Amino acid sequence: MRRSFLALAFVLCPVITSAQHADNYKAPAAEVAAVTAASFAYIDALYKVDTSLVVKYVHPSLAKRGYYKNREGNWQDAPMTYAQLLSLSGRWNKEGREAGPKSPREVKVLEVMNRTAVTRVTAEWGIDYLALGKYEDGWKIVNILWQEPPR
């Protein structure tokens, strides 16, 4: 029994150590600011109909998936690619009816490490969780999971 416990402790020790290391990491303020800026750029790309923000802050391999209630009141899965987001950002608020000055525009940074980050975005369409990666040309959004707010 004691041998099994020691073997288990030996196996788990690196996992516990690495988790503690990640929890103790404090990202430099400049990195947190850059992640925050990329997350706000995602909202602004749609609110301000600015495709250049998608080009600058979203990685071309983007995988986006969302959930909203359809007309029948059932939850609908809505996957989206980089190309689809780029196209949507060029037209979604073109008439200014989808989002305005009173629309939610909030970013909460959940975690920033040296190469990855996660933020929570609140916007007119709902809540998004953004996963970002750090590349040579800056922080890029690589994955988005969202849903419209529960009613």
DSSP file (Angstrom, degrees, kcal/mol; ACC not computed):
  #  RESIDUE AA STRUCTURE BP1 BP2  ACC     N-H-->O    O-->H-N    N-H-->O    O-->H-N    TCO  KAPPA ALPHA  PHI   PSI    X-CA   Y-CA   Z-CA
    1    1 A M     >        0   0    0      0, 0.0     4,-2.2     0, 0.0     5,-0.2   0.000 360.0 360.0 360.0 -47.3    0.0    0.0    0.0
    2    2 A R  H  >  +     0   0    0      1,-0.2     4,-2.4     2,-0.2     5,-0.2   0.892 360.0  52.9 -62.6 -38.8    2.8    2.4    1.0
    3    3 A R  H  > S+     0   0    0      2,-0.2     4,-2.3     1,-0.2    -1,-0.2   0.892 108.5  50.3 -63.7 -40.4    4.6    1.6   -2.2
    4    4 A S  H  > S+     0   0    0      2,-0.2     4,-2.5     1,-0.2    -1,-0.2   0.904 110.5  49.7 -64.2 -41.7    1.5    2.4   -4.3
    5    5 A F  H  X S+     0   0    0     -4,-2.2     4,-2.8     2,-0.2    -2,-0.2   0.925 111.4  48.0 -63.4 -44.2    1.1    5.7   -2.6
    6    6 A L  H  X S+     0   0    0     -4,-2.4     4,-2.4     2,-0.2    -2,-0.2   0.897 111.8  50.1 -63.8 -39.9    4.7    6.6   -3.2
    7    7 A A  H  X S+     0   0    0     -4,-2.3     4,-2.0     2,-0.2    -1,-0.2   0.923 112.1  47.6 -64.2 -43.3    4.4    5.7   -6.8
    8    8 A L  H  X S+     0   0    0     -4,-2.5     4,-2.6     2,-0.2     5,-0.2   0.919 111.9  49.8 -63.7 -43.7    1.3    7.7   -7.2
    9    9 A A  H  X S+     0   0    0     -4,-2.8     4,-1.8     1,-0.2    -2,-0.2   0.897 109.9  51.5 -61.7 -40.3    2.9   10.7   -5.5
   10   10 A F  H  < S+     0   0    0     -4,-2.4    -1,-0.2     1,-0.2    -2,-0.2   0.884 112.3  46.0 -63.9 -39.3    5.9   10.4   -7.7
   11   11 A V  H  < S+     0   0    0     -4,-2.0     4,-0.5     1,-0.2    -2,-0.2   0.901 117.0  43.3 -70.3 -41.8    3.7   10.4  -10.8
   12   12 A L  H  X S+     0   0    0     -4,-2.6     4,-2.6     1,-0.2     3,-0.4   0.718  92.9  83.4 -78.7 -21.2    1.5   13.4   -9.7
   13   13 A C  H  X S+     0   0    0     -4,-1.8     4,-2.6     1,-0.2     5,-0.2   0.887  90.8  47.3 -53.5 -47.8    4.4   15.5   -8.4
   14   14 A P  H  > S+     0   0    0      0, 0.0     4,-2.5     0, 0.0    -1,-0.2   0.870 112.4  51.3 -63.5 -33.4    5.3   17.0  -11.8
   15   15 A V  H  > S+     0   0    0     -4,-0.5     4,-2.2    -3,-0.4    -2,-0.2   0.938 112.6  44.6 -67.1 -46.5    1.6   17.8  -12.5
   16   16 A I  H  X S+     0   0    0     -4,-2.6     4,-2.3     1,-0.2     5,-0.2   0.917 114.3  50.2 -63.9 -43.1    1.2   19.5   -9.2
   17   17 A T  H  X S+     0   0    0     -4,-2.6     4,-2.2    -5,-0.3    -2,-0.2   0.921 111.9  46.5 -62.0 -45.4    4.5   21.4   -9.7
   18   18 A S  H  X S+     0   0    0     -4,-2.5     4,-2.3     1,-0.2    -1,-0.2   0.874 111.1  52.4 -69.1 -34.6    3.6   22.6  -13.2
   19   19 A A  H  X S+     0   0    0     -4,-2.2     4,-2.3     2,-0.2    -1,-0.2   0.922 110.0  48.6 -65.3 -42.1    0.1   23.7  -12.1
   20   20 A Q  H  X S+     0   0    0     -4,-2.3     4,-1.6     1,-0.2    -2,-0.2   0.899 109.5  53.3 -63.3 -39.3    1.6   25.7   -9.3
   21   21 A H  H  X S+     0   0    0     -4,-2.2     4,-0.6     1,-0.2     3,-0.3   0.939 110.3  46.4 -60.8 -47.0    4.1   27.3  -11.7
   22   22 A A  H >< S+     0   0    0     -4,-2.3     3,-0.8     1,-0.2    -1,-0.2   0.890 111.8  51.7 -63.8 -39.2    1.3   28.3  -14.1
   23   23 A D  H 3< S+     0   0    0     -4,-2.3    -1,-0.2     1,-0.2    -2,-0.2   0.790 110.0  49.5 -68.5 -26.5   -0.8   29.7  -11.2
   24   24 A N  H 3< S+     0   0    0     -4,-1.6     2,-0.3    -3,-0.3    -1,-0.2   0.528  84.4 111.0 -90.0  -6.0    2.2   31.8  -10.0
   25   25 A Y    <<  -     0   0    0     -3,-0.8     2,-0.6    -4,-0.6    87,-0.2  -0.515  50.2-163.4 -72.6 131.6    3.0   33.3  -13.4
   26   26 A K        -     0   0    0     -2,-0.3    87,-0.1    87,-0.0     3,-0.1  -0.958  14.8-137.8-117.5 113.9    2.2   37.0  -13.6
   27   27 A A        -     0   0    0     -2,-0.6    86,-0.1    85,-0.4    87,-0.0  -0.382  28.3-101.0 -68.3 143.2    2.1   38.4  -17.1
   28   28 A P    >>  -     0   0    0      0, 0.0     4,-1.9     0, 0.0     3,-0.9  -0.334  30.9-116.4 -60.0 146.7    3.7   41.7  -17.8
   29   29 A A  H 3> S+     0   0    0      1,-0.3     4,-2.5     2,-0.2     5,-0.2   0.836 114.7  58.8 -56.2 -35.4    1.3   44.6  -17.9
   30   30 A A  H 3> S+     0   0    0      2,-0.2     4,-1.9     1,-0.2    -1,-0.3   0.859 105.8  48.7 -64.8 -34.9    2.1   45.2  -21.6
   31   31 A E  H <> S+     0   0    0     -3,-0.9     4,-2.4     2,-0.2    -2,-0.2   0.914 111.0  49.2 -70.9 -42.4    1.1   41.7  -22.5
   32   32 A V  H  X S+     0   0    0     -4,-1.9     4,-2.4     1,-0.2    -2,-0.2   0.912 111.8  50.0 -61.7 -42.3   -2.2   42.0  -20.6
   33   33 A A  H  X S+     0   0    0     -4,-2.5     4,-2.5     2,-0.2    -1,-0.2   0.889 110.1  50.2 -63.3 -39.8   -2.8   45.3  -22.4
   34   34 A A  H  X S+     0   0    0     -4,-1.9     4,-2.1     2,-0.2    -2,-0.2   0.893 111.5  47.8 -67.5 -39.7   -2.1   43.7  -25.8
   35   35 A V  H  X S+     0   0    0     -4,-2.4     4,-2.0     2,-0.2    -2,-0.2   0.909 112.5  49.8 -65.4 -42.5   -4.5   40.8  -25.1
   36   36 A T  H  X S+     0   0    0     -4,-2.4     4,-2.5     1,-0.2     5,-0.2   0.918 110.0  50.7 -61.7 -44.5   -7.1   43.3  -23.9
   37   37 A A  H  X S+     0   0    0     -4,-2.5     4,-2.3     1,-0.2    -2,-0.2   0.902 109.4  50.5 -61.6 -42.5   -6.7   45.4  -27.1
   38   38 A A  H  X S+     0   0    0     -4,-2.1     4,-1.3     2,-0.2    -1,-0.2   0.889 111.2  49.4 -63.3 -38.4   -7.0   42.3  -29.3
   39   39 A S  H  X S+     0   0    0     -4,-2.0     4,-1.3     2,-0.2    -2,-0.2   0.905 111.7  46.9 -69.3 -41.9  -10.2   41.4  -27.5
   40   40 A F  H  X S+     0   0    0     -4,-2.5     4,-2.9     1,-0.2     5,-0.2   0.869 106.9  59.5 -65.2 -35.5  -11.7   44.9  -27.9
   41   41 A A  H  X S+     0   0    0     -4,-2.3     4,-2.4     1,-0.2    -1,-0.2   0.858 100.0  56.9 -61.1 -35.2  -10.7   44.9  -31.6
   42   42 A Y  H  X S+     0   0    0     -4,-1.3     4,-1.0     2,-0.2    -1,-0.2   0.933 110.9  42.4 -60.7 -46.9  -12.9   41.8  -32.1
   43   43 A I  H >X S+     0   0    0     -4,-1.3     4,-2.8     1,-0.2     3,-0.8   0.952 115.5  49.6 -63.4 -48.8  -15.9   43.7  -30.7
   44   44 A D  H 3X S+     0   0    0     -4,-2.9     4,-2.8     1,-0.3     6,-0.4   0.802  99.5  65.2 -64.8 -30.5  -15.1   46.8  -32.7
   45   45 A A  H 3<>S+     0   0    0     -4,-2.4     5,-2.0    -5,-0.2    -1,-0.3   0.903 114.5  32.5 -57.1 -39.5  -14.6   44.9  -35.9
   46   46 A L  H X<5S+     0   0    0     -4,-1.0     3,-0.5    -3,-0.8    47,-0.5   0.903 121.6  46.8 -84.6 -44.9  -18.3   44.1  -35.8
   47   47 A Y  H 3<5S+     0   0    0     -4,-2.8    -3,-0.2     1,-0.2    -2,-0.2   0.910 123.6  33.8 -62.8 -42.7  -19.6   47.3  -34.1
   48   48 A K  T 3<5S-     0   0    0     -4,-2.8    -1,-0.2    -5,-0.2    -2,-0.2   0.328 105.7-121.9 -99.2   6.6  -17.6   49.6  -36.3
   49   49 A V  T < 5 +     0   0    0     -3,-0.5     2,-0.6     1,-0.2    -3,-0.2   0.951  58.6 152.8  52.3  56.5  -17.8   47.5  -39.5
   50   50 A D    >>< +     0   0    0     -5,-2.0     3,-1.3    -6,-0.4     4,-0.6  -0.836  27.1 179.4-124.3  92.4  -14.0   47.4  -39.7
   51   51 A T  H 3> S+     0   0    0     -2,-0.6     4,-2.1     1,-0.3     3,-0.4   0.749  77.1  73.3 -64.6 -23.9  -12.6   44.3  -41.4
   52   52 A S  H 3> S+     0   0    0      1,-0.2     4,-2.0     2,-0.2    -1,-0.3   0.811  91.7  57.6 -62.1 -28.0   -9.0   45.6  -40.9
   53   53 A L  H <> S+     0   0    0     -3,-1.3     4,-2.3     2,-0.2    -1,-0.2   0.861 105.3  49.1 -70.7 -35.4   -9.4   44.7  -37.2
   54   54 A V  H  X S+     0   0    0     -4,-0.6     4,-2.2    -3,-0.4    -2,-0.2   0.938 111.0  50.5 -65.1 -46.6  -10.2   41.0  -38.1
   55   55 A V  H  < S+     0   0    0     -4,-2.1    -2,-0.2     1,-0.2    -1,-0.2   0.897 117.4  40.1 -58.6 -41.2   -7.1   40.9  -40.4
   56   56 A K  H  < S+     0   0    0     -4,-2.0    -1,-0.2    -5,-0.2    -2,-0.2   0.857 127.8  26.4 -77.9 -36.6   -4.9   42.3  -37.6
   57   57 A Y  H  < S+     0   0    0     -4,-2.3    84,-2.9    -5,-0.1     2,-0.5   0.464 104.5  74.6-114.7  -2.4   -6.1   40.5  -34.5
   58   58 A V  E  < S-a  141   0A   0     -4,-2.2    84,-0.2    82,-0.3    74,-0.0  -0.949  74.7-127.2-117.2 132.0   -7.7   37.2  -35.7
   59   59 A H  E >   -     0   0A   0     82,-2.6     3,-2.0    -2,-0.5    -3,-0.1  -0.519  20.0-124.9 -74.5 139.8   -5.6   34.2  -36.8
   60   60 A P  E 3  S+     0   0A   0      0, 0.0    22,-0.4     0, 0.0    23,-0.2   0.693 109.7  61.3 -59.4 -19.0   -6.6   32.8  -40.3
   61   61 A S  E 3  S+     0   0A   0     21,-0.1    81,-0.1    20,-0.1    -2,-0.1   0.231  79.5 155.0 -91.4  16.1   -7.0   29.3  -38.7
   62   62 A L  E <   -     0   0A   0     -3,-2.0    20,-0.6    79,-0.1     2,-0.5  -0.043  29.1-163.1 -45.1 137.4   -9.8   30.7  -36.5
   63   63 A A  E     +aB 143  81A   0     79,-1.6    81,-2.1    18,-0.1     2,-0.4  -0.984  13.7 178.3-122.3 117.6  -12.4   28.2  -35.2
   64   64 A K  E     +aB 144  80A   0     16,-2.2    16,-2.9    -2,-0.5     2,-0.4  -0.963   5.0 175.8-121.9 136.2  -15.5   29.9  -33.9
   65   65 A R  E     +aB 145  79A   0     79,-2.4    81,-2.1    -2,-0.4     2,-0.3  -0.998   6.3 172.9-140.7 135.6  -18.6   28.2  -32.6
   66   66 A G  E     -aB 146  78A   0     12,-1.1    12,-3.0    -2,-0.4     2,-0.4  -0.889  21.2-141.2-139.5 169.6  -21.7   29.7  -31.0
   67   67 A Y  E     +aB 147  77A   0     79,-1.0    81,-2.1    -2,-0.3     2,-0.3  -0.999  24.8 160.5-136.5 131.6  -25.1   28.9  -29.8
   68   68 A Y  E     - B   0  76A   0      8,-1.8     8,-3.6    -2,-0.4     2,-0.5  -0.949  43.2 -98.8-143.6 162.4  -28.3   30.9  -30.1
   69   69 A K  E     - B   0  75A   0     -2,-0.3     6,-0.2     6,-0.2    -2,-0.0  -0.740  38.5-146.5 -85.8 126.7  -32.0   30.3  -29.9
   70   70 A N    >   -     0   0    0      4,-3.0     3,-2.1    -2,-0.5    -1,-0.0  -0.168  37.6 -83.8 -81.0-177.6  -33.7   29.9  -33.3
   71   71 A R  T 3  S+     0   0    0      1,-0.3    -1,-0.1     2,-0.1    -2,-0.0   0.785 130.3  55.3 -60.7 -28.9  -37.2   31.0  -34.2
   72   72 A E  T 3  S-     0   0    0      2,-0.1    -1,-0.3     1,-0.0     3,-0.1   0.513 120.0-109.4 -82.5  -4.1  -38.7   27.8  -32.8
   73   73 A G  S <  S+     0   0    0     -3,-2.1     2,-0.3     1,-0.3    -2,-0.1   0.591  76.8 129.5  87.6  11.7  -36.9   28.5  -29.4
   74   74 A N        -     0   0    0      1,-0.0    -4,-3.0    -6,-0.0    -1,-0.3  -0.748  67.1-102.6 -99.5 147.7  -34.4   25.7  -29.8
   75   75 A W  E     -B   69   0A   0     -2,-0.3     2,-0.4    -6,-0.2    -6,-0.2  -0.507  39.1-157.9 -69.0 132.0  -30.6   26.2  -29.3
   76   76 A Q  E     -B   68   0A   0     -8,-3.6    -8,-1.8    -2,-0.3     2,-0.4  -0.924  12.4-131.3-115.4 135.0  -28.9   26.3  -32.6
   77   77 A D  E     -B   67   0A   0     -2,-0.4   -10,-0.2   -10,-0.2   -12,-0.0  -0.697  22.5-171.1 -83.4 134.7  -25.2   25.5  -33.2
   78   78 A A  E     -B   66   0A   0    -12,-3.0   -12,-1.1    -2,-0.4     2,-0.1  -0.758   1.5-173.2-133.2  87.5  -23.4   28.2  -35.3
   79   79 A P  E     -B   65   0A   0      0, 0.0     2,-0.3     0, 0.0   -14,-0.3  -0.465   7.6-172.5 -76.5 153.7  -19.9   27.4  -36.5
   80   80 A M  E     -B   64   0A   0    -16,-2.9   -16,-2.2    -2,-0.1     2,-0.2  -0.996  12.0-148.9-149.1 142.3  -17.9   30.1  -38.2
   81   81 A T  E  >  -B   63   0A   0     -2,-0.3     4,-2.3   -18,-0.2     5,-0.2  -0.489  37.6-100.2 -98.9 173.5  -14.5   30.3  -40.0
   82   82 A Y  H  > S+     0   0    0    -20,-0.6     4,-2.9   -22,-0.4     5,-0.2   0.931 123.9  52.1 -57.0 -48.3  -12.1   33.2  -40.3
   83   83 A A  H  > S+     0   0    0      1,-0.2     4,-2.1   -23,-0.2    -1,-0.2   0.882 110.0  48.7 -60.2 -38.9  -13.4   34.0  -43.8
   84   84 A Q  H  > S+     0   0    0      2,-0.2     4,-2.7     1,-0.2    -1,-0.2   0.896 111.9  48.4 -69.4 -39.6  -17.0   34.1  -42.6
   85   85 A L  H  X S+     0   0    0     -4,-2.3     4,-2.7     2,-0.2    -2,-0.2   0.915 110.6  51.7 -64.9 -41.8  -16.0   36.4  -39.6
   86   86 A L  H  X S+     0   0    0     -4,-2.9     4,-0.7     2,-0.2    -2,-0.2   0.925 113.0  44.9 -59.3 -45.3  -14.2   38.7  -42.0
   87   87 A S  H >< S+     0   0    0     -4,-2.1     3,-0.9    -5,-0.2     4,-0.3   0.922 113.0  50.7 -64.5 -45.3  -17.2   38.9  -44.3
   88   88 A L  H >X S+     0   0    0     -4,-2.7     4,-3.0     1,-0.3     3,-1.8   0.887 104.2  57.9 -61.3 -39.8  -19.6   39.4  -41.3
   89   89 A S  H 3< S+     0   0    0     -4,-2.7    -1,-0.3     1,-0.3     4,-0.2   0.734 102.0  57.3 -65.7 -20.1  -17.5   42.2  -39.9
   90   90 A G  T << S+     0   0    0     -3,-0.9    -1,-0.3    -4,-0.7    -2,-0.2   0.502 125.7  14.0 -85.8  -4.6  -17.9   44.1  -43.2
   91   91 A R  T X4 S+     0   0    0     -3,-1.8     3,-1.5    -4,-0.3     4,-0.3   0.568  93.1  96.1-141.6 -18.1  -21.7   44.1  -43.1
   92   92 A W  T 3< S+     0   0    0     -4,-3.0     3,-0.2     1,-0.3     6,-0.2   0.857 106.4  17.2 -56.5 -44.6  -23.1   43.2  -39.6
   93   93 A N  T >  S+     0   0    0    -47,-0.5     3,-1.5    -4,-0.2    -1,-0.3   0.000  85.0 126.9-116.4  27.8  -23.6   46.7  -38.3
   94   94 A K  T <  S+     0   0    0     -3,-1.5    -1,-0.1     1,-0.3    -2,-0.1   0.848  80.8  41.2 -56.8 -37.6  -23.4   48.6  -41.6
   95   95 A E  T 3  S-     0   0    0     -4,-0.3    -1,-0.3    -3,-0.2    -2,-0.1   0.499 111.1-120.4 -89.1  -4.2  -26.8   50.3  -41.0
   96   96 A G  S <  S+     0   0    0     -3,-1.5    -2,-0.1   -49,-0.1    -3,-0.1   0.658  84.3 111.1  76.0  15.4  -26.0   51.0  -37.4
   97   97 A R        +     0   0    0     -5,-0.1     3,-0.1     1,-0.1    -4,-0.1   0.675  67.6  56.0 -95.6 -19.2  -29.0   49.0  -36.2
   98   98 A E  S    S+     0   0    0      1,-0.3     2,-0.3    -6,-0.2    -1,-0.1   0.856 119.5  11.4 -82.3 -36.3  -27.3   46.0  -34.6
   99   99 A A        +     0   0    0    -52,-0.2    -1,-0.3    -6,-0.1    24,-0.0  -0.996  67.2 165.9-144.6 145.9  -25.1   47.9  -32.1
  100  100 A G    >   -     0   0    0     -2,-0.3     3,-1.9    -3,-0.1    24,-0.1  -0.726  56.4 -63.8-143.5-167.5  -24.9   51.5  -30.9
  101  101 A P  T 3  S+     0   0    0      0, 0.0    -2,-0.0     0, 0.0     0, 0.0   0.751 130.1  48.5 -59.5 -26.2  -23.4   53.7  -28.2
  102  102 A K  T 3  S+     0   0    0      2,-0.1     3,-0.1     0, 0.0    -3,-0.0   0.401  84.7 117.8 -95.7   2.5  -25.3   51.9  -25.4
  103  103 A S  S <  S-     0   0    0     -3,-1.9    -4,-0.1     1,-0.1    21,-0.0  -0.394  78.1 -95.6 -68.5 145.3  -24.4   48.4  -26.6
  104  104 A P        +     0   0    0      0, 0.0    20,-0.5     0, 0.0     2,-0.2  -0.350  45.3 172.7 -60.2 140.1  -22.3   46.3  -24.2
  105  105 A R        +     0   0    0     18,-0.2     2,-0.4    -3,-0.1    18,-0.2  -0.670  19.8 145.5-151.3  86.6  -18.6   46.4  -24.9
  106  106 A E  E     -C  122   0A   0     16,-2.2    16,-2.4    -2,-0.2     2,-0.4  -0.978  27.7-169.1-135.8 139.5  -16.7   44.7  -22.1
  107  107 A V  E     -C  121   0A   0     -2,-0.4     2,-0.5    14,-0.2    14,-0.2  -0.997   2.2-171.9-128.1 128.6  -13.5   42.6  -21.9
  108  108 A K  E     -C  120   0A   0     12,-2.8    12,-2.9    -2,-0.4     2,-0.6  -0.981  19.4-140.9-119.0 119.5  -12.5   40.6  -18.8
  109  109 A V  E     +C  119   0A   0     -2,-0.5    10,-0.2    10,-0.2     3,-0.1  -0.695  21.1 178.8 -81.3 119.8   -9.0   39.1  -19.0
  110  110 A L  E     -     0   0A   0      8,-2.2     2,-0.3    -2,-0.6     9,-0.2   0.848  64.6 -13.0 -89.8 -39.4   -9.2   35.6  -17.4
  111  111 A E  E     -C  118   0A   0      7,-1.9     7,-2.5   -79,-0.0     2,-0.4  -0.933  50.8-168.7-164.1 140.1   -5.6   34.6  -17.9
  112  112 A V  E     +C  117   0A   0     -2,-0.3   -85,-0.4     5,-0.2     5,-0.2  -0.986  15.1 170.4-131.2 122.5   -2.5   35.7  -19.7
  113  113 A M        -     0   0    0      3,-3.3    -2,-0.0    -2,-0.4   -91,-0.0  -0.459  54.1 -84.0-112.5-168.8    0.6   33.5  -19.9
  114  114 A N  S    S+     0   0    0     -2,-0.2     3,-0.1     1,-0.2    -2,-0.0   0.777 123.1  11.0 -74.9 -23.1    3.7   34.0  -22.1
  115  115 A R  S    S+     0   0    0      1,-0.2    19,-2.2    18,-0.1     2,-0.3   0.539 126.0  45.1-127.4 -15.0    2.1   32.3  -25.2
  116  116 A T  E     + D   0 133A   0     17,-0.2    -3,-3.3    23,-0.0     2,-0.3  -0.928  54.3 176.7-133.6 156.5   -1.6   31.9  -24.5
  117  117 A A  E     -CD 112 132A   0     15,-1.8    15,-2.8    -2,-0.3     2,-0.4  -0.985  14.0-152.7-153.4 158.1   -4.4   33.9  -23.1
  118  118 A V  E     +CD 111 131A   0     -7,-2.5    -8,-2.2    -2,-0.3    -7,-1.9  -0.999  16.5 177.6-135.9 133.3   -8.2   33.7  -22.4
  119  119 A T  E     -CD 109 130A   0     11,-2.1    11,-2.4    -2,-0.4     2,-0.5  -0.912  23.9-135.7-130.5 161.0  -10.7   36.5  -22.2
  120  120 A R  E     -CD 108 129A   0    -12,-2.9   -12,-2.8    -2,-0.3     2,-0.4  -0.981  23.1-164.5-116.7 124.7  -14.4   36.9  -21.7
  121  121 A V  E     -CD 107 128A   0      7,-3.3     7,-2.8    -2,-0.5     2,-0.5  -0.913   8.5-161.7-113.8 133.3  -16.1   39.4  -24.0
  122  122 A T  E     +CD 106 127A   0    -16,-2.4   -16,-2.2    -2,-0.4     2,-0.2  -0.972  28.0 151.6-113.5 124.3  -19.6   40.8  -23.5
  123  123 A A  E >   - D   0 126A   0      3,-2.7     3,-1.1    -2,-0.5   -18,-0.2  -0.789  60.7 -79.5-140.2-179.8  -21.1   42.3  -26.6
  124  124 A E  T 3  S+     0   0    0    -20,-0.5     3,-0.1     1,-0.3   -19,-0.1   0.841 126.6  47.6 -54.3 -37.8  -24.5   43.0  -28.2
  125  125 A W  T 3  S-     0   0    0      1,-0.2     2,-0.3    23,-0.1    -1,-0.3   0.620 120.6 -90.9 -85.1 -13.9  -24.8   39.4  -29.4
  126  126 A G  E <   -D  123   0A   0     -3,-1.1    -3,-2.7    22,-0.2     2,-0.5  -0.996  61.7 -26.2 146.6-151.0  -23.9   37.7  -26.2
  127  127 A I  E     -DE 122 147A   0     20,-2.4    20,-1.9    -2,-0.3     2,-0.4  -0.914  50.3-171.0-111.0 129.8  -20.9   36.3  -24.3
  128  128 A D  E     -DE 121 146A   0     -7,-2.8    -7,-3.3    -2,-0.5     2,-0.6  -0.949  15.2-152.1-120.9 141.5  -17.7   35.1  -26.0
  129  129 A Y  E     -DE 120 145A   0     16,-3.0    16,-2.0    -2,-0.4     2,-0.5  -0.969  20.7-159.9-108.6 118.6  -14.7   33.3  -24.6
  130  130 A L  E     -DE 119 144A   0    -11,-2.4   -11,-2.1    -2,-0.6     2,-0.5  -0.846   9.3-160.5-103.9 131.5  -11.7   34.1  -26.7
  131  131 A A  E     -DE 118 143A   0     12,-2.7    11,-2.9    -2,-0.5    12,-1.7  -0.955  19.1-169.3-106.4 126.3   -8.5   31.9  -26.8
  132  132 A L  E     -DE 117 141A   0    -15,-2.8   -15,-1.8    -2,-0.5     2,-0.3  -0.857  11.9-159.0-118.7 150.3   -5.5   33.9  -28.0
  133  133 A G  E     -DE 116 140A   0      7,-2.5     7,-2.7    -2,-0.3     2,-0.6  -0.939  22.0-121.9-123.5 150.6   -2.0   32.9  -29.0
  134  134 A K  E     + E   0 139A   0    -19,-2.2     5,-0.2    -2,-0.3     2,-0.2  -0.827  36.4 174.7 -96.2 124.3    1.1   35.0  -29.2
  135  135 A Y  E >   - E   0 138A   0      3,-2.3     3,-2.1    -2,-0.6     0, 0.0  -0.640  49.4 -89.7-118.0 174.7    2.7   35.1  -32.7
  136  136 A E  T 3  S+     0   0    0      1,-0.3     3,-0.1    -2,-0.2    -2,-0.0   0.848 128.6  45.3 -56.0 -35.4    5.6   37.1  -34.1
  137  137 A D  T 3  S-     0   0    0      1,-0.3    -1,-0.3   -81,-0.0     2,-0.2   0.189 125.1 -88.5 -97.7  17.4    3.2   39.9  -35.1
  138  138 A G  E <   - E   0 135A   0     -3,-2.1    -3,-2.3     2,-0.1    -1,-0.3  -0.597  68.9 -19.1 116.6-173.1    1.3   40.0  -31.8
  139  139 A W  E     - E   0 134A   0     -5,-0.2     2,-0.4    -2,-0.2    -5,-0.2  -0.551  58.2-171.9 -76.0 132.9   -1.6   38.4  -30.1
  140  140 A K  E     - E   0 133A   0     -7,-2.7    -7,-2.5    -2,-0.3     2,-0.5  -0.973  26.5-121.0-128.1 141.0   -4.2   36.7  -32.3
  141  141 A I  E     +aE  58 132A   0    -84,-2.9   -82,-2.6    -2,-0.4    -9,-0.3  -0.695  35.0 168.8 -78.1 124.2   -7.6   35.2  -31.6
  142  142 A V  E     +     0   0A   0    -11,-2.9   -79,-1.6    -2,-0.5     2,-0.3   0.698  61.3  24.1-111.0 -27.4   -7.5   31.6  -32.5
  143  143 A N  E     -aE  63 131A   0    -12,-1.7   -12,-2.7   -81,-0.2     2,-0.4  -0.999  57.6-172.1-141.6 143.9  -10.7   30.2  -31.0
  144  144 A I  E     -aE  64 130A   0    -81,-2.1   -79,-2.4    -2,-0.3     2,-0.4  -0.996   2.8-176.8-136.0 130.5  -14.0   31.7  -30.0
  145  145 A L  E     +aE  65 129A   0    -16,-2.0   -16,-3.0    -2,-0.4     2,-0.3  -0.997  23.3 160.2-123.6 125.5  -16.9   30.0  -28.1
  146  146 A W  E     -aE  66 128A   0    -81,-2.1   -79,-1.0    -2,-0.4     2,-0.3  -0.905  22.0-174.2-140.9 164.7  -20.0   32.1  -27.6
  147  147 A Q  E     -aE  67 127A   0    -20,-1.9   -20,-2.4    -2,-0.3   -79,-0.2  -0.974  35.2-103.9-153.1 155.4  -23.7   32.0  -26.9
  148  148 A E        -     0   0    0    -81,-2.1   -22,-0.2    -2,-0.3   -23,-0.1  -0.447  58.7 -84.1 -71.0 155.6  -26.4   34.6  -26.7
  149  149 A P        -     0   0    0      0, 0.0    -1,-0.1     0, 0.0     2,-0.1  -0.322  47.5-106.7 -62.4 140.9  -27.4   35.5  -23.2
  150  150 A P              0   0    0      0, 0.0    -3,-0.0     0, 0.0   -24,-0.0  -0.423 360.0 360.0 -62.5 141.5  -29.8   33.2  -21.5
  151  151 A R              0   0    0     -2,-0.1    -3,-0.0    -3,-0.1     0, 0.0   0.395 360.0 360.0-109.4 360.0  -33.3   34.8  -21.3
